């Protein structure tokens, strides 16, 4: 698993550098909107599942929203298990995927868990293509994740 994580971090770091290389085309040939995507990511701590720490994400997880995600993960650092609810996340870009893998690795090294829930088919396909689905415990809802945690604790 460590080799897979190292490969993912190296792969996505390389992809990021490729994606940020300057375009070698005249401006007249570019047919895109030069305005950056500015869809906001909002992360709320849910009080509906005490004593479990559940963060509900609303909006895309992208390079533009990295600081919001990183700050939310840092605030929840002491929690033994953190559930991220992706029910309202329409998509994740390569930088967002890198953020998730990095957060997973950091929490795992500290002996803490990170669980994902509510992932839509588009994000699930990204996980499959990049082979990260095996890293994460993924449930259809926070309730299902909590039930699984409680079931494991009772066993």
HUNORHU-V61059 format. One record per helix or strand of 3 or more residues. SS is the DSSP state (H for helix, E for strand). FROM is the first residue (numbers start at 1). TO is the last residue. If there is no record, write none. Layout:
BEGIN
ss:SS from:FROM to:TO
ss:SS from:FROM to:TO
END
This chain:
BEGIN
ss:H from:2 to:19
ss:H from:27 to:29
ss:E from:42 to:46
ss:E from:53 to:58
ss:H from:63 to:75
ss:E from:81 to:88
ss:H from:94 to:109
ss:E from:113 to:117
ss:H from:121 to:130
ss:E from:137 to:139
ss:H from:142 to:154
END
